[in-house]
Amino acid sequence: MVIAALALFIAVSALPRYASSWPWSNPLKVPNQPALQAIRDEGITLPGWLPDEQVKTKIGGDTWSIQQLSAADDGPFAKASPSTIFLLMRPQVWEADQPEVEWLDLKGAQQWQTDSHQSLRFKVSVNSRINSVDDSETIRINPDFFRAWSKEQTYAVLQWYACPTGGSPSPAWWFWADQKAQWQHRKRMPWVAVSVWLPIEPLSDIGIYEATATDLGTAVHQELLNTVFAGAFLEA
């Protein structure tokens, strides 16, 4: 019994030293972390849209990029309605940063009332050889789409957490995607909270803006795949 107790004591004492050498004992890296952080300061370039203004501001304790964009006369959104939109993005900024209450923060900051909630679905092309997304050529995005209004303005709003492997407005969706990324690639799943606001007339039916919202969501996610998410899970 004395020998067994001594062996147990030695094993417990040595455990922290062994654990510190395990790969997962250190924080796992976020792919392209500097590029993600730069979104707060610069926003993104969205094909077919011209930048009117970009600012960064605190919302709910986190820093967001807010861009006002106008459709280019010679671009694919030249006939889009509305022709001016707002693009808000809150990127991941460190390893332990995770999606939580971004949508509640936006709603509270704007004092919105909301209705007409629905889920849109679209696919975005991705180079599977670069991002290693299950050898698939497309990924699925399922954002929330709803009407939001305050005393000043009414919007059709599209929002989701964008990731290299897809997108959803649910933090739980990201959690399981992050677990998979850690086990398969030894990296964290990078993410950007995206909220697209389309100014509309009060009490307008947002159904007439669904096609524009879908095209916008596709363009935003595609641009993130081509820039800050590029090569996120490139195999060594």
N, C-alpha and C positions, 0 to 999 in steps of 0.2 A: 504494500500500500504506500509505503514511504517512497519507493522508487517511482511508482505510478504518479504520485502527487508531484514529485520533482520533475518528471517528464512533462506533465501538464503545465507546470510553472514555466519551464523552458520554452515550450511551444507557444504559450500565450505571450511571453516576453518577446519572442522572435517575430510574432505575427505582424506587428506594425512595420518592421523592416522589410519583410517580404512584400507586404501590401504596397509599400511605397514604391516598389520596383514594378508593380503591375501597370500596364499602359493606362487602364481606366482609373487609376488612382489620381492622375493629373487631369485637369480640365481638358476636354476634347476641343479641338479647334473648330471655329466657324469658317467655312470656305469663303474666300473673297471678303473678309471682314472689313478691310479699309474701304472697299468699293461700296459696301452696304452703308457704312457710316457717312460716306460722302453724299448719299442721297439727301440727308438732312440739310446740307449746305447748298446743294446744287439742283436737287430734283432730278428729273430725267428728260431726255429729248424724246418726244413722242412723234413719230413719223405722221405727217399730215396735219400737224398742229403747230402754230407759232406761239412762242412764249411771250405773254404780255407782262407777267410779273411772277416772281418767286420769292417767298419769304419763309423763314423758319420761326415757329412759335411753340410755346409750351401749351399743351392741352392735357389736363389731368396729370401733370407732373412729368410727362414725356415730351420730347421734342419732335414735332412734325414738320415736314416740308409741305407748303401750300403753293400750288402753281395755278395761275389763271392762264388759260390757253384759248386761242382763237383758231378756227379752221382755216387752213391755207386755201387760197382761191384755186390753186392748181393741184390740190391734193385729193386723196380718196374720200376725205370728209368735207369737200367743198360744198356739198348740198345737205350737209348734216343739219338737223334741227334738234337742239339749239346749236348755234355756231360758236358759242363761248361756253367753256366748261371750267370746273375746278377739279384739280387732282391733288388729293392729300395722301401722303405716304409717311408711315412711321416704321423705319427699318430696325432690324435687330442690331444692337450695338455692342454686345459682349456675350460671352459663352453662356452665362446663366440667364440671359434675357429671354423671356418667353411670352407668347401672347396671353393676355389676361382680360382686361376690361376696355380695350380700345374703342369698341362700338358704344359702350355706355359713356365713355369720356366725351366722344364726339356729340352724342345726343344731348348730354347734360350741358356741354359748353354752348351749344346752339339753341338750347331750350326748345328742342323739336317736339312736335307731336308727329306720330307716324301711323300709316295704315297701308293697305294694299300690298302686304308682304308676300313675296313669292321667291322661288329659287330659279335662277336661270342656269342653263347648262351649255357649255361650249368646249371645244377642243383647241389646243394650241400645238403647233408642230415643234418638235424638239429633235436635235441631232443626238440619237441614242448613243453614238460612239463617243460623244463628248461628255454627256451627263450620266450615261449608264443607267437609264431609266427602264429597267426590265426589258431591254431590247425592243422597246416600243417606239413608234415614230410620232405618237401624239400623247398628250397628257390631258386630263379632264379638269375643268374649272367649274365649280358650282357656287357662284356668288349669291348673296342676298340682293334682292331688288325690291325697292319699296318707295313710297312717297313720304316725304318729310317736309314739314312746314313750321314756320315761326311767324311772328307779326310782320317780318320784313320780306320773306321770300319763300317760295315753294320749290322743292327739288325732286327730281327722280334720282334716287341714290343707288349706286352699285358698289358693294364692298365685299372684300374677302382677304384672307391671308394668302399671299402669293409665295410659293415655294418652287424649287427646281422640279419637283415631281408632281405638281398639281396645285390646287387651290381650293379653299373652303373658308367660310366665315367662322367655323367652329374651332376654338382652341384645342378641343379634344382630338380633332382630326390631325392637327399639327403634332400633338403629343405622340400619337402612335407612329406618325411619319418620322418623327425625331428618334424614337426608339429604334425603328428599323434602320435609320441612317447610322446610328451609333454602332449597332451590331454588325452591319454589312460593310461600312466604310470607315469606322473609327472616327467619325466626324459628327458634328451637330447638324441638324437640318436648318439652313438659313431661311429667314422669312422676312417679308415686308407686308405690313398692314396697308391695304390700298382702299381708298374711298373716293369714288368718282361722283361728282355732283353735276347734274344737268338742270340748270334753271328752267322752270316751266311756269305756265300760267296757273294761278290758284284753282284748285279743284280739277285740274286736268287729269285725264285718264292716262296713267303711265304706260298703258299697253301700247300706245302709239310711239313710244320712245324705246320700246324693247329692242328693236333691231339696231338702233344707234348705240344703245348701252352695250349690247353684245359685241358689236364691232369695236367699241372703245375698250372693253374689258380684254378682248383678244389682243388688241394692239399694245396695251399696257403690259400684259403678262409676257407677250412675245418679246418686247423690248427688255424686260427684266431677264428673260432667259438668254438674250443675246449679249447682255452686259454683266450685271452684278451676279447672275447665277451661272455664267458660262464656265464650264469645266468644274462645276461644284463637286462632282464625285468622280473626277477623272482618276482612273486606276493608276497606281504606281507601276 
